[in-house]
Amino acid sequence: GVGMGMTAPVSITAYPAEDGSLKQTVKVSLRIPSQFQDNPPCPSDESIKLEERQGMTIYSTQFGGYAKETDYVNYAAKLKSALGSDVAYRKDFYLCNGYDPPMKPYGRRNEVWFVKE
């Protein structure tokens, strides 16, 4: 019964297939606003879970525009190429992040994050 509004970024955990495309399973995460961090309201929908995301070190790339799945896949491939084979990061998933509301037409910010091992 508590409205929290939209937060940024909207973070989608993507699971890459062997060919670089994304599997159909994703997890969407939203940040709980600061005023609710110490005592978040309990979700009324069983499919919504509260998770605490631990601190992490990431490798990131940023791009603009209205991001589609193909954009995230392409920028993940570019980030992978830029990092090369000597950098250790999680290969079983990566995070696709969007920072802007849908009605913002210009200056949009999107990021792909690889989590350092």
C-alpha positions as CSV (number, residue, x, y, z in Angstrom):
1,G,0.0,0.0,0.0
2,V,3.0,2.3,-0.2
3,G,3.9,4.1,-3.4
4,M,7.6,4.6,-3.9
5,G,7.7,6.0,-7.4
6,M,10.3,5.1,-10.0
7,T,13.9,4.8,-9.2
8,A,17.1,4.6,-11.3
9,P,18.7,2.7,-12.6
10,V,16.3,0.0,-13.7
11,S,18.7,-3.0,-13.7
12,I,18.1,-6.1,-15.7
13,T,20.2,-9.2,-15.1
14,A,20.8,-10.8,-18.4
15,Y,22.0,-14.3,-19.0
16,P,24.0,-14.8,-22.2
17,A,23.7,-17.9,-24.4
18,E,26.7,-19.5,-26.0
19,D,26.2,-17.4,-29.2
20,G,26.1,-14.1,-27.3
21,S,22.3,-13.7,-27.5
22,L,20.3,-13.5,-24.3
23,K,18.4,-16.3,-22.8
24,Q,14.7,-15.6,-22.2
25,T,15.2,-15.6,-18.4
26,V,15.9,-12.1,-16.9
27,K,15.6,-10.5,-13.5
28,V,14.5,-6.9,-13.2
29,S,15.8,-5.0,-10.1
30,L,14.7,-1.6,-8.8
31,R,16.4,0.4,-6.2
32,I,14.4,1.0,-3.0
33,P,14.4,4.8,-2.3
34,S,16.6,6.0,0.6
35,Q,13.7,6.7,3.0
36,F,12.7,3.0,2.8
37,Q,16.1,1.4,3.0
38,D,16.1,0.7,6.7
39,N,12.6,-0.7,6.8
40,P,11.3,-1.5,3.3
41,P,7.6,-2.3,2.9
42,C,6.7,-5.9,2.3
43,P,5.6,-6.6,-1.2
44,S,2.0,-7.8,-1.6
45,D,2.9,-9.8,-4.7
46,E,4.6,-13.1,-4.1
47,S,6.7,-12.8,-7.3
48,I,8.4,-9.7,-5.9
49,K,11.4,-10.4,-3.7
50,L,13.5,-8.0,-1.6
51,E,17.3,-8.6,-2.1
52,E,20.2,-6.8,-0.7
53,R,22.8,-6.2,-3.4
54,Q,26.3,-6.4,-2.0
55,G,29.0,-4.0,-3.0
56,M,30.7,-4.9,-6.2
57,T,33.4,-3.8,-8.6
58,I,32.2,-3.5,-12.2
59,Y,33.5,-3.0,-15.7
60,S,31.1,-0.7,-17.5
61,T,30.3,0.9,-20.9
62,Q,27.8,3.6,-21.5
63,F,25.6,4.4,-24.5
64,G,22.6,6.6,-25.4
65,G,19.3,6.2,-27.1
66,Y,16.3,4.0,-26.5
67,A,18.1,0.7,-25.6
68,K,16.8,-2.5,-27.1
69,E,18.0,-6.0,-26.4
70,T,20.2,-5.9,-29.5
71,D,21.9,-2.7,-28.2
72,Y,22.7,-4.4,-24.9
73,V,24.0,-7.5,-26.6
74,N,26.2,-5.4,-29.0
75,Y,27.6,-3.2,-26.2
76,A,28.3,-6.2,-24.1
77,A,30.3,-7.7,-27.0
78,K,32.2,-4.4,-27.3
79,L,33.0,-4.4,-23.6
80,K,34.1,-8.0,-23.7
81,S,36.4,-7.2,-26.6
82,A,37.8,-4.1,-24.9
83,L,38.6,-6.1,-21.7
84,G,40.3,-8.9,-23.5
85,S,41.0,-12.3,-22.1
86,D,43.2,-11.4,-19.1
87,V,40.4,-9.6,-17.1
88,A,38.4,-11.8,-14.7
89,Y,34.7,-11.1,-14.6
90,R,31.5,-13.1,-14.3
91,K,30.6,-14.7,-17.6
92,D,27.3,-16.2,-16.6
93,F,25.4,-12.9,-16.4
94,Y,25.7,-9.2,-16.9
95,L,23.6,-6.2,-15.9
96,C,21.8,-3.9,-18.4
97,N,20.9,-0.6,-16.8
98,G,18.6,2.2,-17.9
99,Y,18.5,5.5,-16.1
100,D,15.8,7.5,-17.8
101,P,12.0,7.5,-17.9
102,P,10.4,6.4,-21.2
103,M,9.2,9.9,-22.1
104,K,12.8,11.4,-22.1
105,P,13.6,11.6,-25.8
106,Y,17.2,13.0,-25.7
107,G,20.3,12.5,-23.6
108,R,19.4,9.0,-22.5
109,R,21.9,7.0,-20.5
110,N,22.2,3.2,-20.6
111,E,25.0,1.0,-19.3
112,V,26.2,-2.6,-19.5
113,W,28.0,-3.8,-16.4
114,F,30.3,-6.9,-16.0
115,V,30.9,-7.8,-12.4
116,K,34.6,-8.3,-11.5
117,E,35.4,-11.7,-10.0
